Amino acid sequence: MSKKTPTGRERRSLRNLVQNPRVQYRYALYFFGFAVAAPLQALALRMTILYPIFGMVCAAFAIWVTHKFVGPQVALRRHIGQLQSGDYTAVCRLRAGDELQPGAAALNELARELESQQGAEEERKAA
């Protein structure tokens, strides 16, 4: 039996076949993984740097927003507590432009009226 020589077409199809699947598939997966992982590594590096910075910016913004909204409420609650304890000389001062400034002004007016009523009552008792 003699071995038949492959024709040109057969040689091309033989060349296109996988010669050593174990080695060729391993390297194919390695290069595919490298092509996918390299951009992911760069993205991961960016994320490890940018996410903490973004988190700190968000935390600072949250502190600023809550300070703007909660700060006046705390001041009003403190003032109401002073009025409840009988200290009518206390004055509630809020920052200029706060939304609760009209409420603080009304509480200050109420405190002045209560102080004047208390003074009038003490004068009446003294007389």
BALODO-98009 format. One record per atom (N, C-alpha, C): residue in one letter; x negated, y, z negated; residue number from 1. Coordinates in Angstrom, 2 decimals. Layout:
BEGIN
[atom 'A'; [X; Y; Z]; NUM];
...
# end
This chain:
BEGIN
[atom 'M'; [-0.81; -1.17; 0.00]; 1];
[atom 'M'; [0.00; 0.00; 0.00]; 1];
[atom 'M'; [-0.86; 1.24; 0.00]; 1];
[atom 'S'; [-0.59; 2.02; 0.92]; 2];
[atom 'S'; [-1.34; 3.26; 1.01]; 2];
[atom 'S'; [-0.48; 4.40; 0.48]; 2];
[atom 'K'; [-1.18; 5.34; -0.08]; 3];
[atom 'K'; [-0.48; 6.48; -0.66]; 3];
[atom 'K'; [-0.21; 7.48; 0.46]; 3];
[atom 'K'; [1.00; 7.94; 0.48]; 4];
[atom 'K'; [1.42; 8.86; 1.52]; 4];
[atom 'K'; [1.04; 10.28; 1.12]; 4];
[atom 'T'; [0.49; 11.04; 2.04]; 5];
[atom 'T'; [0.10; 12.42; 1.80]; 5];
[atom 'T'; [1.34; 13.29; 1.85]; 5];
[atom 'P'; [1.52; 14.18; 0.80]; 6];
[atom 'P'; [2.70; 15.03; 0.79]; 6];
[atom 'P'; [2.62; 16.10; 1.86]; 6];
[atom 'T'; [3.74; 16.41; 2.42]; 7];
[atom 'T'; [3.83; 17.47; 3.41]; 7];
[atom 'T'; [3.79; 18.83; 2.70]; 7];
[atom 'G'; [3.75; 19.92; 3.51]; 8];
[atom 'G'; [3.67; 21.27; 2.94]; 8];
[atom 'G'; [4.87; 21.59; 2.05]; 8];
[atom 'R'; [6.02; 21.19; 2.52]; 9];
[atom 'R'; [7.22; 21.46; 1.73]; 9];
[atom 'R'; [7.17; 20.69; 0.42]; 9];
[atom 'E'; [6.74; 19.46; 0.47]; 10];
[atom 'E'; [6.65; 18.65; -0.75]; 10];
[atom 'E'; [5.60; 19.22; -1.70]; 10];
[atom 'R'; [4.49; 19.74; -1.14]; 11];
[atom 'R'; [3.46; 20.33; -1.99]; 11];
[atom 'R'; [3.99; 21.57; -2.71]; 11];
[atom 'R'; [4.76; 22.40; -2.02]; 12];
[atom 'R'; [5.31; 23.59; -2.65]; 12];
[atom 'R'; [6.27; 23.21; -3.77]; 12];
[atom 'S'; [7.11; 22.22; -3.55]; 13];
[atom 'S'; [8.05; 21.82; -4.60]; 13];
[atom 'S'; [7.32; 21.17; -5.75]; 13];
[atom 'L'; [6.22; 20.47; -5.47]; 14];
[atom 'L'; [5.43; 19.90; -6.55]; 14];
[atom 'L'; [4.74; 20.98; -7.37]; 14];
[atom 'R'; [4.28; 22.02; -6.68]; 15];
[atom 'R'; [3.63; 23.12; -7.37]; 15];
[atom 'R'; [4.61; 23.85; -8.29]; 15];
[atom 'N'; [5.87; 23.89; -7.93]; 16];
[atom 'N'; [6.87; 24.60; -8.71]; 16];
[atom 'N'; [7.37; 23.80; -9.91]; 16];
[atom 'L'; [7.04; 22.52; -9.94]; 17];
[atom 'L'; [7.46; 21.71; -11.08]; 17];
[atom 'L'; [6.62; 22.04; -12.30]; 17];
[atom 'V'; [7.18; 21.77; -13.41]; 18];
[atom 'V'; [6.46; 21.95; -14.66]; 18];
[atom 'V'; [5.44; 20.82; -14.75]; 18];
[atom 'Q'; [4.18; 21.21; -14.93]; 19];
[atom 'Q'; [3.10; 20.22; -14.95]; 19];
[atom 'Q'; [2.98; 19.55; -16.31]; 19];
[atom 'N'; [2.94; 20.34; -17.36]; 20];
[atom 'N'; [2.83; 19.80; -18.70]; 20];
[atom 'N'; [3.89; 20.51; -19.55]; 20];
[atom 'P'; [5.07; 19.93; -19.70]; 21];
[atom 'P'; [6.17; 20.63; -20.36]; 21];
[atom 'P'; [5.85; 21.10; -21.78]; 21];
[atom 'R'; [5.14; 20.26; -22.54]; 22];
[atom 'R'; [4.85; 20.63; -23.92]; 22];
[atom 'R'; [4.04; 21.94; -23.98]; 22];
[atom 'V'; [3.00; 22.03; -23.20]; 23];
[atom 'V'; [2.15; 23.21; -23.21]; 23];
[atom 'V'; [2.85; 24.38; -22.54]; 23];
[atom 'Q'; [3.46; 24.15; -21.39]; 24];
[atom 'Q'; [4.06; 25.24; -20.65]; 24];
[atom 'Q'; [5.26; 25.84; -21.39]; 24];
[atom 'Y'; [6.08; 25.02; -22.00]; 25];
[atom 'Y'; [7.23; 25.56; -22.73]; 25];
[atom 'Y'; [6.77; 26.29; -23.99]; 25];
[atom 'R'; [5.74; 25.78; -24.62]; 26];
[atom 'R'; [5.22; 26.44; -25.82]; 26];
[atom 'R'; [4.73; 27.85; -25.47]; 26];
[atom 'Y'; [3.95; 27.95; -24.40]; 27];
[atom 'Y'; [3.45; 29.27; -24.01]; 27];
[atom 'Y'; [4.58; 30.17; -23.50]; 27];
[atom 'A'; [5.54; 29.58; -22.82]; 28];
[atom 'A'; [6.68; 30.37; -22.35]; 28];
[atom 'A'; [7.44; 30.95; -23.54]; 28];
[atom 'L'; [7.67; 30.12; -24.55]; 29];
[atom 'L'; [8.35; 30.62; -25.75]; 29];
[atom 'L'; [7.50; 31.64; -26.50]; 29];
[atom 'Y'; [6.19; 31.42; -26.52]; 30];
[atom 'Y'; [5.29; 32.37; -27.18]; 30];
[atom 'Y'; [5.37; 33.73; -26.50]; 30];
[atom 'F'; [5.27; 33.77; -25.20]; 31];
[atom 'F'; [5.32; 35.05; -24.49]; 31];
[atom 'F'; [6.71; 35.69; -24.57]; 31];
[atom 'F'; [7.74; 34.86; -24.53]; 32];
[atom 'F'; [9.09; 35.40; -24.68]; 32];
[atom 'F'; [9.25; 36.00; -26.08]; 32];
[atom 'G'; [8.80; 35.28; -27.09]; 33];
[atom 'G'; [8.87; 35.79; -28.45]; 33];
[atom 'G'; [8.08; 37.07; -28.63]; 33];
[atom 'F'; [6.90; 37.13; -28.02]; 34];
[atom 'F'; [6.09; 38.33; -28.10]; 34];
[atom 'F'; [6.79; 39.51; -27.41]; 34];
[atom 'A'; [7.42; 39.24; -26.26]; 35];
[atom 'A'; [8.11; 40.30; -25.54]; 35];
[atom 'A'; [9.31; 40.81; -26.34]; 35];
[atom 'V'; [9.95; 39.94; -27.10]; 36];
[atom 'V'; [11.09; 40.36; -27.90]; 36];
[atom 'V'; [10.64; 40.93; -29.24]; 36];
[atom 'A'; [9.63; 40.32; -29.85]; 37];
[atom 'A'; [9.23; 40.70; -31.20]; 37];
[atom 'A'; [8.45; 42.00; -31.24]; 37];
[atom 'A'; [7.70; 42.31; -30.22]; 38];
[atom 'A'; [6.90; 43.54; -30.24]; 38];
[atom 'A'; [7.79; 44.77; -30.38]; 38];
[atom 'P'; [8.84; 44.93; -29.59]; 39];
[atom 'P'; [9.72; 46.09; -29.82]; 39];
[atom 'P'; [10.43; 46.02; -31.16]; 39];
[atom 'L'; [10.77; 44.80; -31.61]; 40];
[atom 'L'; [11.43; 44.68; -32.91]; 40];
[atom 'L'; [10.50; 45.06; -34.04]; 40];
[atom 'Q'; [9.21; 44.74; -33.90]; 41];
[atom 'Q'; [8.26; 45.13; -34.92]; 41];
[atom 'Q'; [8.12; 46.65; -34.98]; 41];
[atom 'A'; [8.09; 47.27; -33.82]; 42];
[atom 'A'; [8.01; 48.73; -33.79]; 42];
[atom 'A'; [9.28; 49.33; -34.40]; 42];
[atom 'L'; [10.42; 48.73; -34.10]; 43];
[atom 'L'; [11.68; 49.19; -34.67]; 43];
[atom 'L'; [11.70; 48.98; -36.18]; 43];
[atom 'A'; [11.21; 47.84; -36.62]; 44];
[atom 'A'; [11.16; 47.56; -38.06]; 44];
[atom 'A'; [10.24; 48.55; -38.76]; 44];
[atom 'L'; [9.13; 48.89; -38.14]; 45];
[atom 'L'; [8.22; 49.86; -38.72]; 45];
[atom 'L'; [8.90; 51.22; -38.83]; 45];
[atom 'R'; [9.60; 51.61; -37.77]; 46];
[atom 'R'; [10.32; 52.88; -37.81]; 46];
[atom 'R'; [11.39; 52.85; -38.88]; 46];
[atom 'M'; [12.08; 51.72; -38.99]; 47];
[atom 'M'; [13.15; 51.61; -39.97]; 47];
[atom 'M'; [12.60; 51.66; -41.39]; 47];
[atom 'T'; [11.46; 51.05; -41.63]; 48];
[atom 'T'; [10.91; 51.08; -42.99]; 48];
[atom 'T'; [10.45; 52.47; -43.37]; 48];
[atom 'I'; [10.16; 53.30; -42.41]; 49];
[atom 'I'; [9.77; 54.67; -42.70]; 49];
[atom 'I'; [10.98; 55.59; -42.69]; 49];
[atom 'L'; [11.86; 55.43; -41.70]; 50];
[atom 'L'; [12.96; 56.37; -41.55]; 50];
[atom 'L'; [14.12; 56.11; -42.50]; 50];
[atom 'Y'; [14.42; 54.85; -42.81]; 51];
[atom 'Y'; [15.56; 54.56; -43.69]; 51];
[atom 'Y'; [15.38; 55.14; -45.08]; 51];
[atom 'P'; [14.22; 55.01; -45.72]; 52];
[atom 'P'; [14.08; 55.67; -47.03]; 52];
[atom 'P'; [14.19; 57.19; -46.95]; 52];
[atom 'I'; [13.65; 57.78; -45.89]; 53];
[atom 'I'; [13.77; 59.23; -45.73]; 53];
[atom 'I'; [15.23; 59.60; -45.53]; 53];
[atom 'F'; [15.93; 58.85; -44.68]; 54];
[atom 'F'; [17.35; 59.10; -44.45]; 54];
[atom 'F'; [18.13; 58.90; -45.74]; 54];
[atom 'G'; [17.78; 57.90; -46.52]; 55];
[atom 'G'; [18.45; 57.66; -47.80]; 55];
[atom 'G'; [18.24; 58.81; -48.77]; 55];
[atom 'M'; [17.02; 59.34; -48.81]; 56];
[atom 'M'; [16.76; 60.47; -49.71]; 56];
[atom 'M'; [17.51; 61.72; -49.27]; 56];
[atom 'V'; [17.60; 61.93; -47.96]; 57];
[atom 'V'; [18.36; 63.08; -47.45]; 57];
[atom 'V'; [19.83; 62.92; -47.80]; 57];
[atom 'C'; [20.37; 61.72; -47.64]; 58];
[atom 'C'; [21.77; 61.48; -47.98]; 58];
[atom 'C'; [22.01; 61.66; -49.48]; 58];
[atom 'A'; [21.08; 61.19; -50.31]; 59];
[atom 'A'; [21.22; 61.35; -51.75]; 59];
[atom 'A'; [21.18; 62.82; -52.14]; 59];
[atom 'A'; [20.27; 63.58; -51.54]; 60];
[atom 'A'; [20.19; 65.01; -51.83]; 60];
[atom 'A'; [21.47; 65.72; -51.41]; 60];
[atom 'F'; [22.00; 65.35; -50.25]; 61];
[atom 'F'; [23.25; 65.94; -49.78]; 61];
[atom 'F'; [24.40; 65.59; -50.72]; 61];
[atom 'A'; [24.45; 64.34; -51.18]; 62];
[atom 'A'; [25.51; 63.93; -52.11]; 62];
[atom 'A'; [25.42; 64.69; -53.42]; 62];
[atom 'I'; [24.21; 64.88; -53.92]; 63];
[atom 'I'; [24.03; 65.65; -55.16]; 63];
[atom 'I'; [24.48; 67.09; -54.95]; 63];
[atom 'W'; [24.12; 67.68; -53.83]; 64];
[atom 'W'; [24.50; 69.06; -53.55]; 64];
[atom 'W'; [26.02; 69.19; -53.46]; 64];
[atom 'V'; [26.67; 68.26; -52.73]; 65];
[atom 'V'; [28.12; 68.33; -52.55]; 65];
[atom 'V'; [28.83; 68.14; -53.89]; 65];
[atom 'T'; [28.40; 67.13; -54.67]; 66];
[atom 'T'; [29.06; 66.91; -55.95]; 66];
[atom 'T'; [28.81; 68.07; -56.91]; 66];
[atom 'H'; [27.65; 68.69; -56.82]; 67];
[atom 'H'; [27.38; 69.85; -57.67]; 67];
[atom 'H'; [28.34; 70.99; -57.32]; 67];
[atom 'K'; [28.60; 71.17; -56.04]; 68];
[atom 'K'; [29.51; 72.24; -55.61]; 68];
[atom 'K'; [30.95; 71.97; -56.05]; 68];
[atom 'F'; [31.37; 70.68; -56.02]; 69];
[atom 'F'; [32.75; 70.35; -56.36]; 69];
[atom 'F'; [32.95; 70.07; -57.84]; 69];
[atom 'V'; [32.03; 69.36; -58.45]; 70];
[atom 'V'; [32.21; 68.93; -59.82]; 70];
[atom 'V'; [31.76; 70.00; -60.81]; 70];
[atom 'G'; [30.77; 70.79; -60.44]; 71];
[atom 'G'; [30.26; 71.82; -61.35]; 71];
[atom 'G'; [31.33; 72.76; -61.86]; 71];
[atom 'P'; [32.15; 73.36; -61.01]; 72];
[atom 'P'; [33.21; 74.24; -61.50]; 72];
[atom 'P'; [34.24; 73.51; -62.36]; 72];
[atom 'Q'; [34.53; 72.26; -62.03]; 73];
[atom 'Q'; [35.49; 71.50; -62.84]; 73];
[atom 'Q'; [34.96; 71.26; -64.24]; 73];
[atom 'V'; [33.67; 70.98; -64.34]; 74];
[atom 'V'; [33.06; 70.78; -65.66]; 74];
[atom 'V'; [33.12; 72.07; -66.45]; 74];
[atom 'A'; [32.83; 73.19; -65.82]; 75];
[atom 'A'; [32.88; 74.48; -66.51]; 75];
[atom 'A'; [34.30; 74.79; -66.98]; 75];
[atom 'L'; [35.30; 74.50; -66.14]; 76];
[atom 'L'; [36.69; 74.75; -66.55]; 76];
[atom 'L'; [37.10; 73.84; -67.70]; 76];
[atom 'R'; [36.70; 72.58; -67.66]; 77];
[atom 'R'; [37.04; 71.65; -68.76]; 77];
[atom 'R'; [36.38; 72.09; -70.06]; 77];
[atom 'R'; [35.14; 72.54; -69.97]; 78];
[atom 'R'; [34.44; 73.02; -71.16]; 78];
[atom 'R'; [35.16; 74.24; -71.74]; 78];
[atom 'H'; [35.59; 75.15; -70.86]; 79];
[atom 'H'; [36.30; 76.35; -71.30]; 79];
[atom 'H'; [37.64; 75.98; -71.93]; 79];
[atom 'I'; [38.36; 75.06; -71.34]; 80];
[atom 'I'; [39.64; 74.61; -71.90]; 80];
[atom 'I'; [39.42; 73.97; -73.27]; 80];
[atom 'G'; [38.35; 73.19; -73.41]; 81];
[atom 'G'; [38.02; 72.61; -74.71]; 81];
[atom 'G'; [37.75; 73.67; -75.76]; 81];
[atom 'Q'; [37.06; 74.74; -75.37]; 82];
[atom 'Q'; [36.81; 75.83; -76.32]; 82];
[atom 'Q'; [38.11; 76.52; -76.71]; 82];
[atom 'L'; [39.01; 76.69; -75.73]; 83];
[atom 'L'; [40.31; 77.30; -76.05]; 83];
[atom 'L'; [41.11; 76.40; -76.98]; 83];
[atom 'Q'; [41.06; 75.10; -76.77]; 84];
[atom 'Q'; [41.80; 74.17; -77.62]; 84];
[atom 'Q'; [41.25; 74.18; -79.05]; 84];
[atom 'S'; [39.96; 74.39; -79.18]; 85];
[atom 'S'; [39.37; 74.42; -80.52]; 85];
[atom 'S'; [39.59; 75.76; -81.22]; 85];
[atom 'G'; [40.15; 76.74; -80.53]; 86];
[atom 'G'; [40.47; 78.02; -81.15]; 86];
[atom 'G'; [39.46; 79.12; -80.87]; 86];
[atom 'D'; [38.49; 78.88; -80.03]; 87];
[atom 'D'; [37.50; 79.90; -79.68]; 87];
[atom 'D'; [38.01; 80.68; -78.47]; 87];
[atom 'Y'; [38.68; 81.81; -78.75]; 88];
[atom 'Y'; [39.28; 82.58; -77.68]; 88];
[atom 'Y'; [38.32; 83.63; -77.12]; 88];
[atom 'T'; [37.13; 83.73; -77.70]; 89];
[atom 'T'; [36.16; 84.70; -77.20]; 89];
[atom 'T'; [35.34; 84.13; -76.03]; 89];
[atom 'A'; [35.46; 82.83; -75.80]; 90];
[atom 'A'; [34.68; 82.18; -74.73]; 90];
[atom 'A'; [35.16; 82.68; -73.37]; 90];
[atom 'V'; [34.23; 82.82; -72.46]; 91];
[atom 'V'; [34.53; 83.29; -71.10]; 91];
[atom 'V'; [34.02; 82.24; -70.13]; 91];
[atom 'C'; [34.85; 81.89; -69.15]; 92];
[atom 'C'; [34.45; 80.91; -68.11]; 92];
[atom 'C'; [33.91; 81.68; -66.91]; 92];
[atom 'R'; [32.64; 81.43; -66.62]; 93];
[atom 'R'; [32.01; 82.10; -65.46]; 93];
[atom 'R'; [31.69; 81.04; -64.41]; 93];
[atom 'L'; [32.17; 81.27; -63.21]; 94];
[atom 'L'; [31.88; 80.38; -62.09]; 94];
[atom 'L'; [31.06; 81.14; -61.05]; 94];
[atom 'R'; [30.44; 80.39; -60.17]; 95];
[atom 'R'; [29.66; 81.00; -59.09]; 95];
[atom 'R'; [30.58; 81.77; -58.15]; 95];
[atom 'A'; [30.04; 82.77; -57.52]; 96];
[atom 'A'; [30.82; 83.55; -56.56]; 96];
[atom 'A'; [31.19; 82.67; -55.38]; 96];
[atom 'G'; [32.43; 82.72; -54.99]; 97];
[atom 'G'; [32.89; 81.96; -53.84]; 97];
[atom 'G'; [33.43; 80.58; -54.19]; 97];
[atom 'D'; [33.45; 80.21; -55.48]; 98];
[atom 'D'; [34.01; 78.91; -55.85]; 98];
[atom 'D'; [35.52; 78.94; -55.65]; 98];
[atom 'E'; [36.06; 77.80; -55.23]; 99];
[atom 'E'; [37.49; 77.70; -54.98]; 99];
[atom 'E'; [38.30; 77.81; -56.27]; 99];
[atom 'L'; [37.71; 77.44; -57.38]; 100];
[atom 'L'; [38.43; 77.45; -58.65]; 100];
[atom 'L'; [38.29; 78.76; -59.41]; 100];
[atom 'Q'; [37.71; 79.76; -58.78]; 101];
[atom 'Q'; [37.51; 81.06; -59.44]; 101];
[atom 'Q'; [38.83; 81.71; -59.87]; 101];
[atom 'P'; [39.92; 81.67; -59.08]; 102];
[atom 'P'; [41.19; 82.23; -59.56]; 102];
[atom 'P'; [41.70; 81.52; -60.82]; 102];
[atom 'G'; [41.51; 80.20; -60.88]; 103];
[atom 'G'; [41.92; 79.47; -62.07]; 103];
[atom 'G'; [41.10; 79.87; -63.29]; 103];
[atom 'A'; [39.81; 80.08; -63.09]; 104];
[atom 'A'; [38.95; 80.52; -64.19]; 104];
[atom 'A'; [39.34; 81.91; -64.65]; 104];
[atom 'A'; [39.67; 82.79; -63.72]; 105];
[atom 'A'; [40.10; 84.14; -64.09]; 105];
[atom 'A'; [41.40; 84.10; -64.88]; 105];
[atom 'A'; [42.32; 83.21; -64.48]; 106];
[atom 'A'; [43.59; 83.07; -65.21]; 106];
[atom 'A'; [43.34; 82.53; -66.62]; 106];
[atom 'L'; [42.43; 81.59; -66.76]; 107];
[atom 'L'; [42.11; 81.07; -68.09]; 107];
[atom 'L'; [41.44; 82.14; -68.96]; 107];
[atom 'N'; [40.59; 82.95; -68.36]; 108];
[atom 'N'; [39.97; 84.04; -69.11]; 108];
[atom 'N'; [41.03; 85.05; -69.58]; 108];
[atom 'E'; [41.99; 85.35; -68.73]; 109];
[atom 'E'; [43.09; 86.26; -69.11]; 109];
[atom 'E'; [43.93; 85.65; -70.22]; 109];
[atom 'L'; [44.20; 84.36; -70.12]; 110];
[atom 'L'; [44.94; 83.66; -71.17]; 110];
[atom 'L'; [44.18; 83.72; -72.49]; 110];
[atom 'A'; [42.87; 83.54; -72.44]; 111];
[atom 'A'; [42.06; 83.59; -73.66]; 111];
[atom 'A'; [42.13; 84.98; -74.28]; 111];
[atom 'R'; [42.09; 86.04; -73.47]; 112];
[atom 'R'; [42.19; 87.41; -74.00]; 112];
[atom 'R'; [43.56; 87.64; -74.65]; 112];
[atom 'E'; [44.63; 87.15; -74.01]; 113];
[atom 'E'; [45.97; 87.31; -74.57]; 113];
[atom 'E'; [46.10; 86.55; -75.88]; 113];
[atom 'L'; [45.58; 85.32; -75.91]; 114];
[atom 'L'; [45.65; 84.53; -77.14]; 114];
[atom 'L'; [44.85; 85.19; -78.26]; 114];
[atom 'E'; [43.70; 85.79; -77.90]; 115];
[atom 'E'; [42.88; 86.47; -78.90]; 115];
[atom 'E'; [43.61; 87.69; -79.45]; 115];
[atom 'S'; [44.26; 88.44; -78.56]; 116];
[atom 'S'; [45.00; 89.62; -79.03]; 116];
[atom 'S'; [46.21; 89.20; -79.87]; 116];
[atom 'Q'; [46.90; 88.13; -79.51]; 117];
[atom 'Q'; [48.02; 87.63; -80.30]; 117];
[atom 'Q'; [47.55; 87.16; -81.67]; 117];
[atom 'Q'; [46.41; 86.46; -81.68]; 118];
[atom 'Q'; [45.87; 85.98; -82.94]; 118];
[atom 'Q'; [45.48; 87.16; -83.83]; 118];
[atom 'G'; [44.87; 88.20; -83.23]; 119];
[atom 'G'; [44.52; 89.40; -84.00]; 119];
[atom 'G'; [45.73; 90.10; -84.56]; 119];
[atom 'A'; [46.80; 90.21; -83.75]; 120];
[atom 'A'; [48.03; 90.86; -84.20]; 120];
[atom 'A'; [48.67; 90.06; -85.32]; 120];
[atom 'E'; [48.63; 88.73; -85.21]; 121];
[atom 'E'; [49.21; 87.88; -86.25]; 121];
[atom 'E'; [48.45; 87.99; -87.56]; 121];
[atom 'E'; [47.12; 88.09; -87.46]; 122];
[atom 'E'; [46.30; 88.24; -88.67]; 122];
[atom 'E'; [46.57; 89.59; -89.33]; 122];
[atom 'E'; [46.77; 90.64; -88.52]; 123];
[atom 'E'; [47.07; 91.97; -89.07]; 123];
[atom 'E'; [48.43; 91.96; -89.77]; 123];
[atom 'R'; [49.39; 91.25; -89.18]; 124];
[atom 'R'; [50.73; 91.17; -89.76]; 124];
[atom 'R'; [50.69; 90.43; -91.09]; 124];
[atom 'K'; [49.89; 89.36; -91.15]; 125];
[atom 'K'; [49.77; 88.61; -92.40]; 125];
[atom 'K'; [49.05; 89.43; -93.47]; 125];
[atom 'A'; [48.09; 90.24; -93.04]; 126];
[atom 'A'; [47.33; 91.05; -93.98]; 126];
[atom 'A'; [48.18; 92.17; -94.56]; 126];
[atom 'A'; [49.17; 92.67; -93.84]; 127];
[atom 'A'; [49.99; 93.79; -94.28]; 127];
[atom 'A'; [51.09; 93.40; -95.21]; 127];
# end
